[in-house]
Structures are given as C-alpha cells and as structure tokens.
C-alpha cells in the first residue's frame, strides 16, 4: 500500500462498542460476540448491529473463522437499513483472503477490492481486522498490515456499523473498538485575493465552528503529485465548497471529480450582472454574494445552513 489515511494515527482514543442487536442470523453476546449460523431458511448472511454510530473513523475486531473455505467474517459500516447500500470488509469473502465490498440493493454484494488466496486462511486462527474509512476512502489492515484500499463509488448513507458474517459455521469476534474522526470539508478556489480572505474569514470560521476539518490543497505539505493530493482530499471529504466566480479551469476539474463521486457541493459566486453560470452547473444551487461587509454576513449565514444540512445527513 502506498499511503495511509493521514489522521488515522492521530485519531481520538478508541472506545468500546455499546449494545448489540441481531438484524440477520443467530448471534450471542458476552465477553466476545459469536455468529452461530442462519435462522431457518435464511441465506447465511449475518448482521449484528451496534448501538453506537460512527461516520468517519475506524473499527477494529479480532476475527476467528471456524471453517476458512465456507465462511466469511468481518465488519460492516455506512449502514442505515437492510434495503439501502452499506459497505463491509471481511476475511474469506469472494473466495479471497480479504475483501472490501458494498451491498447494492437489487444486485447483492459487490466486491470493491479483494486480494490474497483463500487457501492462506487457516481455521481457528484469530486475525486482527482493522478497517478505516474517511469520506468514501476505505482502507483495510489485517494483522497490522495494509492489504487493501479503495474508494466507494457513492457517499455512504448511514452511520450504523456492526459485525458481518456469511456461512453456516460459527465465527467469533473479540476486542472490538471504534474511533471517530471529524467530518472533512475540502475547499476548491483560486489561491488569490479576494478569495483568500473569503476562505480565512468566512469558510474556515463557519466550518470549524461546526467542527469540520477544513482543508485547501495549498495547505498540504507532502511530497508527490498535487493532482493525486486533490483527488485524495475529495475522496475523503464529506462536502466540497467551490468558489466559481472566475470560471477557473482547475476549479471546474475538481468540481467535476466531486460530482462524479456524488459529493454534496456548496457553490459560491460573487454577484455580477454579467455572471452567467456554465450550462453544466446552471441547475445547481449557488450562494451568490456581494463583495462587501453585508455580503460577508450573507454568505456566512447561507454557508452555515448548507453545512448544517450536511451534518444532519450524517
């Protein structure tokens, strides 16, 4: 793996999970959790939902399969209900040693990334599974080794998480912990005045007040290709704020990538009689503002409302 999500190592302290509820399959809960198999004619899928919620962060669990070739065990997250999309990471899925996958209504479970041969898994051997997710970027570690990383095609809808199982043989889970990270906001704009002042005095102030982690690409200090940094930040963001007054081609490239990932986007533009939006974004809501003291207050109020709506959707 080439990279690790940059604030996983500095995340808040891990916390123990709360209460559990069996959604699908037979489960027991004590010092450790265990999947005991399907109920009657169920298809072998097991979902054990936790009471706590996490939208961005990490889940860790030790997983032990009793039959490596016929069972799969791990965690799921981004969950709101059984008939909506959610994401999972597991040992033994899709006839691979490890996998990141998505449940898609009407299609079932779809592999997003997988690796390792299933023959390398041994029954009754405990493995530490840690999955980290920030925005739409997901990274999987097995026994503290980075094995998979992918970007989920669409934003995750829910904040529910739990234990995932597949098969008809027992699977045990122990030492479950979760950590949480602040939601990310990525700002797309020209790096010049008056936009620098707008960024510092308005966007940063409003977003940080709502406890977003705010990032602009010129604040990233790391070796590598800047375009990859931009894509990564958009992958990991929950919302994009884009200033489009100047029709800057870089801004519109980044905006297009965000739209391809179906990110929530807040568009800002200075009010002007000559201002005409490009056809491709003319249907989107835009916060038009005046470059004045009154205009600053206007954009602050409306930006706050948009960002509060994004947080409600978390």
C-alpha positions as CSV (number, residue, x, y, z in Angstrom):
1,X,0.0,0.0,0.0
2,X,1.4,3.4,-0.9
3,X,-0.4,5.6,1.6
4,X,-2.3,5.6,4.9
5,X,-5.2,8.0,5.6
6,X,-3.4,10.8,7.3
7,X,-5.3,11.2,10.6
8,X,-5.8,7.5,11.4
9,X,-2.7,7.5,13.5
10,X,-3.7,10.7,15.4
11,X,-7.4,9.7,15.9
12,X,-9.1,10.1,19.3
13,X,-8.8,7.3,21.8
14,X,-10.6,4.1,20.9
15,X,-13.8,3.3,22.7
16,X,-15.6,0.0,23.4
17,X,-18.8,-0.8,21.5
18,X,-22.3,-0.4,23.0
19,X,-25.2,-2.8,23.0
20,X,-25.9,-5.2,20.1
21,X,-28.9,-6.3,18.2
22,X,-29.1,-9.2,15.8
23,X,-30.5,-8.0,12.4
24,X,-29.9,-11.2,10.5
25,X,-28.8,-14.6,11.7
26,X,-28.2,-16.1,15.2
27,X,-25.8,-14.2,17.4
28,X,-24.6,-14.4,21.0
29,X,-23.0,-11.5,23.0
30,X,-20.8,-11.9,26.1
31,X,-17.1,-11.3,26.6
32,X,-16.9,-11.9,22.9
33,X,-19.5,-12.0,20.1
34,X,-20.3,-15.0,18.1
35,X,-22.2,-15.8,14.9
36,X,-23.8,-19.2,15.2
37,X,-25.4,-19.5,11.8
38,X,-28.6,-18.6,9.9
39,X,-32.1,-18.9,11.2
40,X,-34.2,-21.5,9.3
41,X,-34.2,-20.7,5.6
42,X,-32.1,-17.5,5.7
43,X,-29.4,-17.3,3.1
44,X,-26.4,-17.4,5.5
45,X,-25.8,-13.7,5.9
46,X,-25.3,-12.5,9.5
47,X,-25.6,-8.8,10.6
48,X,-25.1,-7.8,14.2
49,X,-25.8,-4.1,14.6
50,X,-24.1,-2.0,17.3
51,X,-25.9,0.8,19.2
52,X,-23.1,3.3,18.7
53,X,-22.7,5.3,15.5
54,X,-19.6,6.2,13.5
55,X,-19.5,8.0,10.1
56,X,-15.7,8.6,9.8
57,X,-13.2,6.6,11.8
58,X,-12.0,3.1,12.3
59,X,-13.4,-0.3,13.5
60,X,-11.1,-3.0,14.9
61,X,-12.0,-6.6,15.8
62,X,-10.3,-9.9,16.2
63,X,-12.0,-12.4,13.9
64,X,-11.7,-16.2,14.0
65,X,-13.3,-18.4,11.3
66,X,-14.2,-22.0,12.2
67,X,-14.2,-23.0,8.5
68,X,-12.0,-20.8,6.3
69,X,-13.3,-22.0,2.9
70,X,-17.0,-21.8,3.7
71,X,-17.3,-18.8,6.0
72,X,-16.6,-15.1,5.9
73,X,-16.3,-12.7,8.9
74,X,-15.7,-9.0,9.3
75,X,-17.5,-5.7,9.9
76,X,-20.0,-3.5,8.0
77,X,-20.5,0.2,8.2
78,X,-22.3,3.1,6.5
79,X,-25.5,1.3,7.4
80,X,-29.0,2.8,7.6
81,X,-31.2,-0.1,6.8
82,X,-31.1,-3.5,5.1
83,X,-32.6,-2.3,1.9
84,X,-30.1,0.5,1.4
85,X,-26.4,0.4,0.4
86,X,-23.7,-0.2,3.0
87,X,-20.1,-1.2,3.0
88,X,-18.2,-4.1,4.5
89,X,-14.7,-5.5,5.0
90,X,-14.0,-9.2,5.8
91,X,-11.8,-12.2,5.8
92,X,-12.8,-15.0,3.4
93,X,-15.2,-13.1,1.1
94,X,-15.5,-13.7,-2.7
95,X,-13.1,-16.7,-2.3
96,X,-10.3,-14.3,-1.3
97,X,-8.4,-14.0,1.9
98,X,-9.7,-10.4,2.4
99,X,-12.1,-8.1,0.7
100,X,-13.8,-4.7,0.8
101,X,-17.3,-4.9,-0.6
102,X,-20.6,-3.0,-0.9
103,X,-24.2,-4.2,-0.6
104,X,-26.2,-2.8,-3.5
105,X,-30.0,-3.3,-3.4
106,X,-31.1,-5.4,-6.4
107,X,-27.5,-6.7,-7.0
108,X,-26.4,-8.0,-3.7
109,X,-22.8,-7.9,-2.5
110,X,-20.3,-6.4,-5.0
111,X,-16.6,-6.6,-4.5
112,X,-14.8,-3.2,-4.5
113,X,-11.3,-4.6,-3.8
114,X,-10.0,-8.0,-2.8
115,X,-6.7,-9.9,-2.5
116,X,-4.9,-12.9,-1.2
117,X,-5.9,-16.5,-1.8
118,X,-8.4,-18.1,0.5
119,X,-6.2,-21.1,0.9
120,X,-3.9,-18.9,3.1
121,X,-6.6,-18.6,5.7
122,X,-6.5,-21.2,8.4
123,X,-9.5,-22.2,10.6
124,X,-9.5,-21.3,14.2
125,X,-6.7,-18.8,13.8
126,X,-7.5,-15.3,15.1
127,X,-6.7,-12.3,12.9
128,X,-6.9,-8.6,13.8
129,X,-9.1,-6.8,11.3
130,X,-9.0,-3.0,11.2
131,X,-11.0,-1.0,8.7
132,X,-10.6,2.8,8.4
133,X,-13.0,5.0,6.5
134,X,-12.9,8.7,5.8
135,X,-15.4,10.1,3.4
136,X,-15.5,7.5,0.6
137,X,-12.0,6.2,1.0
138,X,-11.7,2.8,2.8
139,X,-8.5,1.1,4.0
140,X,-8.2,-2.5,5.4
141,X,-5.5,-3.8,7.6
142,X,-5.1,-7.4,8.6
143,X,-2.7,-8.1,11.5
144,X,-1.4,-4.6,11.2
145,X,-0.5,-5.0,7.5
146,X,-2.1,-2.7,4.9
147,X,-3.8,-5.0,2.5
148,X,-6.5,-3.1,0.6
149,X,-7.6,0.4,-0.2
150,X,-10.4,1.6,-2.3
151,X,-12.9,4.5,-2.9
152,X,-16.6,3.7,-2.6
153,X,-18.5,4.9,-5.7
154,X,-21.1,6.9,-3.8
155,X,-21.2,8.5,-0.3
156,X,-22.2,6.2,2.5
157,X,-25.7,6.9,3.6
158,X,-25.8,5.8,7.2
159,X,-23.6,5.8,10.3
160,X,-24.5,2.4,11.6
161,X,-21.9,-0.3,12.0
162,X,-21.7,-3.9,13.2
163,X,-20.3,-7.4,12.7
164,X,-20.8,-9.2,9.3
165,X,-20.8,-12.9,8.8
166,X,-21.5,-15.3,6.0
167,X,-21.9,-19.1,6.1
168,X,-23.4,-21.8,8.3
169,X,-20.5,-22.3,10.6
170,X,-19.6,-20.4,13.8
171,X,-17.4,-17.2,13.7
172,X,-16.1,-15.5,16.8
173,X,-15.3,-11.8,17.3
174,X,-13.4,-10.2,20.2
175,X,-11.7,-7.0,21.3
176,X,-14.0,-4.7,19.2
177,X,-13.2,-1.0,19.3
178,X,-14.2,2.1,17.4
179,X,-12.7,5.5,16.9
180,X,-14.3,8.6,15.3
181,X,-12.9,11.4,13.2
182,X,-14.3,14.9,12.4
183,X,-16.1,15.2,9.0
184,X,-13.9,16.8,6.3
185,X,-14.6,19.8,4.2
186,X,-12.5,20.4,1.1
187,X,-12.3,23.9,-0.4
188,X,-11.8,24.5,-4.1
189,X,-11.0,28.0,-5.2
190,X,-8.3,30.2,-6.8
191,X,-5.3,31.0,-4.5
192,X,-5.6,34.8,-4.7
193,X,-7.4,37.8,-3.3
194,X,-10.2,38.3,-2.6
195,X,-10.8,34.6,-2.3
196,X,-8.0,34.0,0.3
197,X,-9.8,36.4,2.6
198,X,-13.1,34.7,1.9
199,X,-11.5,31.4,2.8
200,X,-9.9,32.6,6.0
201,X,-12.6,34.9,7.3
202,X,-15.7,33.1,6.3
203,X,-15.3,29.5,5.2
204,X,-12.8,28.4,7.8
205,X,-14.6,30.2,10.6
206,X,-18.1,28.8,9.8
207,X,-16.8,25.2,9.1
208,X,-14.6,25.0,12.1
209,X,-17.4,26.3,14.3
210,X,-19.4,23.3,13.0
211,X,-16.4,21.0,13.8
212,X,-15.4,20.2,10.3
213,X,-11.8,19.6,9.5
214,X,-11.2,22.2,6.7
215,X,-8.6,21.6,4.0
216,X,-7.4,23.6,1.0
217,X,-4.9,22.0,-1.3
218,X,-2.2,24.7,-0.8
219,X,-2.2,23.7,2.9
220,X,-1.0,20.1,2.1
221,X,2.8,19.8,2.7
222,X,3.8,16.4,1.4
223,X,5.9,15.0,-1.5
224,X,4.1,13.6,-4.5
225,X,1.8,14.7,-7.3
226,X,-0.5,17.6,-6.4
227,X,-3.3,16.2,-8.6
228,X,-3.3,13.0,-6.5
229,X,-3.4,15.0,-3.3
230,X,-6.5,16.8,-4.7
231,X,-8.3,13.6,-5.7
232,X,-7.5,12.1,-2.3
233,X,-8.9,15.1,-0.4
234,X,-12.1,15.0,-2.5
235,X,-12.4,11.2,-1.9
236,X,-12.1,11.8,1.9
237,X,-14.3,14.9,2.1
238,X,-18.0,14.9,3.2
239,X,-18.7,18.2,1.5
240,X,-17.0,20.4,-1.1
241,X,-17.1,24.2,-1.1
242,X,-16.2,25.6,-4.5
243,X,-15.8,29.3,-5.4
244,X,-16.7,29.5,-9.1
245,X,-16.7,33.3,-9.8
246,X,-13.6,33.2,-12.1
247,X,-14.5,30.1,-14.2
248,X,-11.1,28.8,-13.3
249,X,-10.4,25.5,-15.2
250,X,-8.7,23.9,-12.2
251,X,-11.7,24.6,-10.0
252,X,-14.1,23.1,-12.6
253,X,-11.9,20.0,-13.0
254,X,-12.0,19.4,-9.2
255,X,-15.7,20.2,-9.1
256,X,-16.3,17.6,-11.9
257,X,-14.5,14.9,-10.0
258,X,-16.6,15.7,-6.9
259,X,-19.8,15.5,-8.9
260,X,-18.6,12.1,-10.3
261,X,-18.4,10.8,-6.7
262,X,-21.8,12.4,-5.9
263,X,-20.4,14.6,-3.2
264,X,-22.5,17.3,-1.6
265,X,-21.2,20.5,-3.1
266,X,-21.8,24.1,-2.0
267,X,-21.1,26.6,-4.8
268,X,-20.2,30.2,-4.1
269,X,-20.0,33.1,-6.6
270,X,-19.7,36.9,-6.5
271,X,-22.8,38.6,-7.6
272,X,-22.4,40.3,-11.0
273,X,-24.8,41.4,-13.8
274,X,-22.5,39.7,-16.3
275,X,-22.2,36.5,-14.3
276,X,-23.6,33.5,-16.2
277,X,-23.1,30.0,-14.9
278,X,-21.8,27.3,-17.3
279,X,-24.6,25.2,-18.7
280,X,-23.4,22.0,-16.9
281,X,-23.9,23.5,-13.4
282,X,-26.7,26.0,-14.1
283,X,-29.2,23.8,-12.4
284,X,-27.2,23.7,-9.1
285,X,-27.9,26.0,-6.1
286,X,-25.4,28.7,-5.8
287,X,-24.8,31.2,-3.0
288,X,-24.4,34.5,-4.8
289,X,-22.8,37.2,-2.6
290,X,-21.7,40.8,-2.8
291,X,-18.0,41.7,-2.1
292,X,-18.9,43.8,0.9
293,X,-19.5,43.7,4.7
294,X,-23.1,42.8,4.1
295,X,-22.1,40.2,1.6
296,X,-19.8,38.6,4.1
297,X,-22.7,38.2,6.6
298,X,-25.0,36.8,3.9
299,X,-22.5,34.1,2.7
300,X,-21.8,33.2,6.3
301,X,-25.4,32.6,7.1
302,X,-26.2,30.6,4.0
303,X,-23.0,28.6,4.1
304,X,-23.8,27.6,7.7
305,X,-27.3,26.4,6.7
306,X,-25.9,24.3,3.9
307,X,-23.2,22.7,6.1
308,X,-25.7,22.1,8.9
309,X,-27.9,20.2,6.4
310,X,-24.9,18.0,5.5
311,X,-24.3,17.3,9.2
312,X,-27.9,16.3,9.6
313,X,-27.5,13.7,6.9
314,X,-24.6,12.1,8.8
